[in-house]
Amino acid sequence: MKLVKHEKEKAGRLAPVTSGWSPFWPFGRLQSDIGRLLEDSMERWFTPPRDLLETWTPAIDVYEDKDTVFVKAELPGMKKEEIEVTVRDEMLHITGERKEETEFKGAETYRAERYFGRFDRSIPLPVAVQKNRMEAHYENGVLTIKCPKTEEAKRKQIAIKVD
């Protein structure tokens, strides 16, 4: 049992409690228990099933200059033969599969954060491109695709006449 020392105050006022004890402590504990219960429940509800984690999505950047649309995709650890690039209508498709490494078979895993398996990215191109002139280069785990714009899609500056 903990003894609480009260200080003398002016008449008509309650003396402050000098320790951490409060008559509302059961409510604080109830709030803590409810918070812990909700946190555990939310984690179970919002953790995706294991089979959803078997696919991955590479990071993509899309930018353009006046003549070309560029698409860059991060695909570390892959060979160019494992990557396929196609274009249909105004959509660029990058697909492939990163194979899981087996050099550590029989070893105990302490941490596994890299993704393996199939991926499929479909990127809408912002303008019409010349499909027969597209180029793809893969270097240091980064795939760069150059998509030349059609003449109609290129921005043309119009001269302003002054009257």
C-alpha positions in Angstrom: 0.0 0.0 0.0 1.2 3.4 -0.9 0.8 6.4 1.5 -0.1 9.7 0.0 1.1 12.9 1.7 -1.4 15.8 1.4 -0.2 19.4 1.7 -2.2 21.9 3.7 -4.0 24.4 1.5 -6.3 27.3 2.2 -9.7 26.5 3.5 -12.2 25.4 0.9 -9.7 24.0 -1.5 -8.6 20.5 -2.1 -5.0 19.7 -1.3 -3.0 18.5 -4.4 -1.8 14.9 -4.4 2.0 14.7 -4.5 2.3 11.2 -6.0 1.1 9.7 -9.2 -2.0 8.1 -7.7 -5.4 9.2 -9.1 -8.9 8.1 -8.3 -9.4 7.7 -12.1 -6.6 5.1 -12.5 -9.1 2.3 -13.5 -10.2 4.4 -16.4 -6.6 4.9 -17.6 -5.9 1.2 -17.4 -9.2 0.5 -19.3 -8.1 2.9 -22.0 -4.7 1.2 -22.3 -6.3 -2.2 -22.5 -8.8 -1.1 -25.2 -6.0 0.5 -27.2 -3.9 -2.7 -27.0 -6.9 -4.8 -28.1 -7.7 -2.5 -31.0 -4.0 -2.4 -32.1 -3.7 -6.2 -32.1 -7.1 -6.6 -34.0 -6.2 -4.0 -36.6 -2.9 -5.7 -37.3 -4.6 -9.0 -38.0 -7.3 -7.3 -40.1 -5.0 -5.3 -42.3 -2.1 -7.7 -42.7 -2.5 -9.0 -46.3 -2.6 -12.8 -46.8 0.7 -14.5 -47.7 -0.2 -15.1 -51.3 -0.7 -11.4 -52.0 2.9 -10.8 -50.9 4.2 -13.2 -53.6 4.0 -10.6 -56.3 5.9 -7.3 -56.3 5.7 -4.0 -58.1 8.9 -2.2 -59.4 9.2 1.5 -58.8 8.5 3.5 -62.0 9.3 7.1 -63.1 7.7 8.7 -66.2 8.8 12.0 -67.5 9.0 13.8 -70.9 10.8 16.5 -72.8 9.6 18.1 -76.0 10.4 15.1 -78.2 10.4 12.0 -76.0 8.6 10.3 -73.2 11.0 8.4 -70.8 10.1 5.6 -68.5 12.5 4.3 -65.9 11.9 1.1 -63.9 13.9 -0.2 -61.0 14.6 -3.9 -61.5 17.6 -4.8 -59.4 19.0 -8.3 -59.6 17.3 -9.2 -62.9 18.8 -10.1 -66.3 17.5 -8.4 -69.4 16.2 -11.8 -70.7 13.8 -11.9 -67.7 12.2 -8.6 -68.7 9.6 -8.0 -71.4 8.5 -4.6 -72.7 5.4 -4.3 -75.0 3.2 -1.4 -76.0 -0.5 -1.6 -77.0 -2.6 1.4 -77.8 -1.2 4.1 -75.5 -0.2 1.6 -72.7 3.3 0.5 -72.0 3.6 -2.9 -70.3 6.6 -4.1 -68.4 6.5 -7.7 -67.2 8.9 -10.2 -65.9 9.8 -12.6 -63.1 12.6 -12.3 -60.5 13.6 -15.8 -59.4 14.2 -16.5 -55.7 17.8 -17.2 -54.9 18.5 -20.7 -53.6 22.1 -20.4 -52.4 21.0 -20.3 -48.8 19.0 -23.5 -48.8 19.0 -25.2 -45.4 20.0 -21.9 -43.6 17.7 -20.2 -41.1 16.3 -16.9 -42.3 16.6 -14.0 -39.9 15.2 -11.3 -42.2 13.7 -11.5 -45.7 12.7 -8.1 -47.3 13.4 -8.6 -51.0 10.6 -9.5 -53.3 10.6 -12.4 -55.8 8.1 -13.6 -58.3 6.2 -12.2 -61.3 5.4 -8.5 -61.8 3.3 -6.7 -64.4 3.3 -2.9 -64.7 1.0 -1.1 -67.1 1.8 2.5 -67.6 -0.5 4.9 -69.6 1.6 7.0 -71.9 0.8 10.7 -71.7 0.9 11.2 -75.5 1.0 9.2 -78.7 4.4 7.7 -79.4 6.2 6.2 -82.4 6.1 2.5 -81.4 8.5 1.4 -84.1 11.2 3.9 -82.8 11.1 3.0 -79.1 14.3 1.9 -77.4 14.9 0.1 -74.1 18.2 0.0 -72.3 19.0 -2.0 -69.1 22.0 -1.0 -67.0 22.8 -1.4 -63.2 19.3 -2.6 -62.4 17.5 0.3 -64.1 15.4 -0.2 -67.3 15.2 3.0 -69.3 12.6 3.2 -72.2 12.7 6.0 -74.7 9.4 6.6 -76.5 9.7 9.2 -79.3 6.6 11.3 -79.6 4.6 11.4 -82.9 4.8 14.7 -84.8 1.1 15.4 -83.8 1.9 14.9 -80.1 4.9 17.2 -80.0 4.2 20.6 -78.6 4.4 23.3 -81.3 4.9 26.9 -80.4 2.7 29.3 -82.2 4.1 32.7 -83.1 2.0 35.5 -81.7 1.5 38.4 -84.2 1.1 41.9 -83.0 -1.3 44.1 -84.8 
